Amino acid sequence: MIKVFLKGEKGVTLLEGLIAIGLLAIVSVSTFSVIVSISRRGSQPDIREDMFLALERAQSELQKYVFPGTDSVYQQGLCNNSDTTPLAEGSHTINCLLPYKCNSGSFTYTVSNTDLEQFIGQVTYPAENRTISDENKSDYYGAKTITFNITCNGVTL
């Protein structure tokens, strides 16, 4: 009975083969384009990552002003502008440190005096297991709080 059913069949026709190859090509191209799109998106850093790196860079640059040297670089501020006191209380603009991908945005930080009472009992130097106490809080006199505000292409951190 099976022989009778397959008796006239000799193989796949040319039309059937072309249809099968065409369907396989469509599925393959679609799958490949999705994979390429995902890999491109994953290889480019996110704008938030660039903004976070800019924050780290600004923090690192500000730390140099805690004990500034006599070099003229320290007299020009973070963006080579007239802000020669980057750790003075108030708001400071550092748009020069924005990521290069930012078409529009702003980068500022605000310096304010720190109320040490809220930090009593907290560890400040984990390696030394140092904590702020009523007895040693004078060691931290002049401590400042710095708040960064960065906006880049409509994204804010």
N, C-alpha and C positions, 0 to 999 in steps of 0.2 A: 504494500500500500504506500509506503514511503517512497519506494522507487518510482511509482507511477506519478506521485506528486512532483518530484524533482526531475522527472524524465526530460522535460523540455528545457530546463535551466542549465546553462553552461557556465555561468559566472555573473559578475556585476557588469551592467551596461555602462557605457561611457558617461551617459547622463547622470546615472546614480553616483558614479565616482566623482564627477565634478560637483554635484550638490553636496556630497559628504565633505569634500575638500574645502568648499566654500564656507560651510557651516563651521568647520574646524578653524578656518582662518579668522572668521568673525569672532569666535570665542577667544582665540589666542590673542588677537590684537586688543580686545577689550580688557582681558586679564593683564596683559603687559602694560597697557596704558595706566591702569589703576596702580600697579606696582611701582611704576616710574614716578607717578604723581606723589605717592606716599613717601618714597625715598627722597624726593626733592624737598618735600615739606619737612622731613625729619633732619635733613642735613643742614638747613639754614637755621641759624639761631633765632629764637623768638625775640621780638622787640623788648619784652619784659626782661629777658636775660641780659640784653645789652644795657637796659636801664639799671639793672641791679649791679652790673659791672661798673657802670659810671658812678653809682653810689659808693661802691667800695673804693674806687679811685679817689673820689672826693674826700672820703674819710681818711685815706692814707695821706693825701696831700695836706689835710688839716692837721694831722698829727705832727707834721714837720714844724708847725708853728707853735707847738707847746714850748719847745726850747729852741727857738730859731737861732741860726748862726748869723754871722755878720755878712754873709754873702748877699749881694744885691738882689738875688732872686727872691729872697724873703721880704724884701721891701716893696715888691711889685704886686703882691696879692696873688690869688690863685689863677686869675685870668689875665695877668699882666696889665691890670687896670689900676685905678687910683685907690682901690680898697687895700690900704697897707696894714689894716688891722682885721684880718679875717676871723679872729676869735673874739672880737668886740661884740657886746650884746646888740641884738637887733637882727634884721634880715639882710642877707647878702645874696647877690645874683652871681651864678657861675655857669652861664649858658655855654661857655667855651668847653665845658666838660660833657655836654650832651652827646649821645651817640651819633655817629655820622649818618645813620639812617633816619634821623629825625628831620622831617621837612618842616615841622612846626612844633614848638614846645617851649618849655621853660624849666630851668633848674635853679632852685634857690635853697637856702638853708637859713634857719633861725637859731641864734645863740641866746641862751638864757642861763641865769645862775641856777644851780641845783640846790634844792632843799634836801640836805643830807639826812634829815630826820626820817624820811620815808625809806632810806636805804640801810638803816641801822639793823645789824644782824645778817646782812647779805654778804656773801663771799665776793670779794673783788679780785683776788688773785688766786685762782684755784690751785696752782702749783705750790703756792706757799700756804694755802689754806688760811688766807688773811680775810678777816671780816671787819666791817665798819662797826665801831662801838662808840659809846659816849666818850670813852677815854681817848680814842685815837682819831676822832672825826676831824680834829684840827689838821691832821696829815692831809686831809682831802680839801682843805680850804681853797676856795677858788675853783672848785669843780664846776664844769659847765655841762649843760644839756644841749645837744645839737639835734635839731629836727630837720630832716631833708624833705623837700617837696620837688618831685620831678614829674613832668608831663611831656609825653612824646607822641606825636601823631594821634592825639586824643586819648592815649592810655596814660593813666596816672598811678604812681606808686606812692 
